[in-house]
Amino acid sequence: MHPDFEKLTALIAEIADLSRISSLLHWDLQTYMPSNGSEARSHQISTISRLVHSRVTSEEMGSLLENIRPSIEQLDPDSDEVRSFLKMEAIYQKVVRIPGEWAGEFARLTTRANRFWAQAKQENKFETFSPYLEDIVDLRRAYAEFFTPYDHIYDPLLDDYEPGMKTAEVQEVFNRLRPFQVELVRKIADCPQVDDSFLRQNYAKDKQWDFGMELIDRLGFDKSNGRQDSSPHPFTTKIGAGDVRI
């Protein structure tokens, strides 16, 4: 293996540590943080995001990838080293096109908006959250422009979740599914309505909590490696090895 690979691994580990710190801040935001702490938290997460961005796009990262690249072709393509290198190179090639200022501002805005989303959900008032949603959409449109030219504005956004896939491919999948979906919906509509009243009732929070705990116990979830907490919207996050938050 190339002598610089150890340096690359150390840099990746540092980036991973910063990302996990951000995950912990996000978890606290969703669970125990006082609502008035959202402004300060938005700046904290923004700072972490800019630090991650600066390390991913650093000259050191670019040089290490460049130095190691020729030796990668001589290794087993399924080895951990090759997979790690290719993953990091793909991340570098994408993130280097995104300004650090954008990364910090997107983190700040989405973190701050979370408070107003939760409030809008609680009060059933979309207008509480809508201004922040508009700003988020504007920033996502700006993000897409960092990757011009594209066939469709959604292509750069889709690539974050399905690398290499294009919007046209997704549209083709749904175009093929649509006739079957329409037929299925019509068949369901023609059937007697089932009793779904159990989905439309209020359930005590403590019983929901107990149900969740019983469920993860039956699944064999090891509580010494994680925990369940309460949040406005369900999610699971990994803070680090041996620390998974539900």
N, C-alpha and C positions, 0 to 999 in steps of 0.2 A: 504494500500500500504506500501511496505517496506520503512523504514525511509531513506535508502540510495538512494531512487529513485529521490529525490529532488536534491541530489548531482550529480547524473547521468545526470539529465535534464540540470543542469547548465553547466556541462562539454560538453554535446552535443551542447548547445547553443554557447559556446565559439568556438567549432570546426566549427559550421555553420557560425559564424561571420568571422573567418579566411578564410573560403572557399568563402564567398561573397566578401571579400576584393580581393581575387585572381580573382574572376569574373570581378570586376571593373578594375583591372589591365589589364586583357585580353581584355575587351571591349575597353579601351583606346588604347591598342596596335593595335587593328583592325581599329580604327577610326581616332583619332586626333594625336597620338603620332608621333613625328618626326622620320624618318627612322633610324637616327643615334642613337636613344635612345634604340635600340633593345638589345644591349649588356648589358646595365645596367638593363633593364627591365627583361632580362632572369635571372639575379641573384636575383632580387627582388622576382620574382615568384617562383624561386627555394627555396628561404628562407621561403616563406609562405608555400610551399609544405612540407618542412621538419618540420616546426612547426606543421602543421596539422597532419603529420605522427606521430610525437612524442607524441601528445596528444591522438590520437586514440589508439596508442600501449602502452601507459603509464601503469605503475603498478597500478596507481589509477583506470584507466579504467578497467583493468583486475579484480581488487579486487571488484569494484562496481558491475560488471556483475556477478561475482561469488557469491557475497552476495545476490543479488536480485533474481537470477535464481530460487531457490526453491519456492519462493512465487508467481512466475508468473503462475504456474500451477493452482493456486486457483482462478485466475481471469478470466473474460470473454475474450476469445481468440480474439474477435473483438474489444476490448477496445483500446483506444489510448495508454494507458500505455503498454499493451502487445505488440501491433504492434511496438511502438517505441523501446521497449527493444529488440525484435527479430531482427529488422532492424539493430540496433546498434551492437548487438552481431554478426550478419552475417558480418558486415563491419569489426569488430575487428578481427574475426577469419581469414579473408582474409588478411587484411593489416598487421597483426602481422607477416606474413610470408615474407613480402617484406622489404628489408633493407632500412633504411632511406636514405642512400647514393644513392640508385637507384632512389628513389622517387625524390630527389633533382636534380639529373642529368637528368632524363627524362624531368622534368619541364623546366630545363635550356635549354636543347637541342631543345625541341619542340618550345619553345618561340623564341629562336634565329633563328630557321629554318623558322619561319613564314615570316621574312623579305625577305629571299631568295626565298621562294615560291611565294610571291607577285611579286618579281622582275622577276622570271622565267615566271610567268603568263603574266605579262605586255609585256615582250620581246619575248614571245613564245620560250624560250630556256630552255628545260628540264635540260640540263647539269648544269645550275646554281643551281638547287635544288637537283639534284640526289645524291651528296655526303651526304647531310643531311638526305635524305630519307633512304639511306643505313644504316646510324648510328641509325636512329629511328627503323628500322626493327631489327637491331642487339639487341637493348635494349628491344624490345618487345619479341624477342626470349629468352633473358635472363629472362624476366618476367615470361614467361611460365615455365621455369625451377624451379622457386620457388614453383611450385605446382605439382611437380612430386610425384608419378607416374600419368600419364594421358594416355588416350586411343589415343588421337590425340593432337598435339601441339597447335591446335587452341582452344581446350576445355577451358583452363584457360582464354583466351581472350574473347571467346564467353560468358562465365559466367558473365563477367562484364556488359553485356547488356541483356542477357537472363539467369538469374540465374537458375542453375540446368540443363540447356539444354546442350546436347552433339553435337559435330560436326556430328556424325553419324546420329542423328535425323534430322538435317538440310539437310544432303545429301539425306536422304530418302524422305523428302518433295519435294526436287527438282527433284529427280528421278521419282516421281509420276507425277509431273507437266510437265516434259520434253516432253512427247509425245503430250500433248495438246498445249504446247508452240510452238513446231515445226510445228504442223498443222496450228496454228494460223498465224505464220510468213509466211508460204507458201501461205496461203489464201490472206494475205495482199500483198505479192509480186506479186500475179497474178492479183491484182486489178489495175486500172489506178492510176497513181501517183497523189496525191493531190497537190494543190498549197501551198507549205509551205514557200514561199519566205519571208513572214512576220517574220519568225523565223531567217532569215539570213541577217537582215538589221542592220544598226547602228542607235541607237536612242539617242537623246540628253539627257544628264544626268539630266538637269533640268526638262525635261518632265517625265523621269522615277521617279524622286523625287516626282513630283506633283501627278503622278499616285498612288504612294505608300501612300501619305498622304490622297488622296481622298478615297482610298480603306480602310484604317484603320478608317477613319471617318465614312464611311458607315457601317463598322462592329461594330461601337459603342466603339472604343478604347478610353479610357479616358486618355488624354494627361497629366493630373495632376498625373497619376500613371505610366507614361512611356514616351518614346520618340522614334523618328525615326532618324537614322543617316546613313551615307554612309560608306561602307566598301568594300574591294575587293571581298568578298564572303558573301552571305546572311546568317544571323544567328539571333537568339534571345536569350537573356540571362536575368536572373533575378538577380538583385543586392541585392534585399531585398524586404520586404513588401512595396508595393506602388512604386516600381521602376523596371520596365521592359523595357529593351532596345531592339529595333528592328533595 
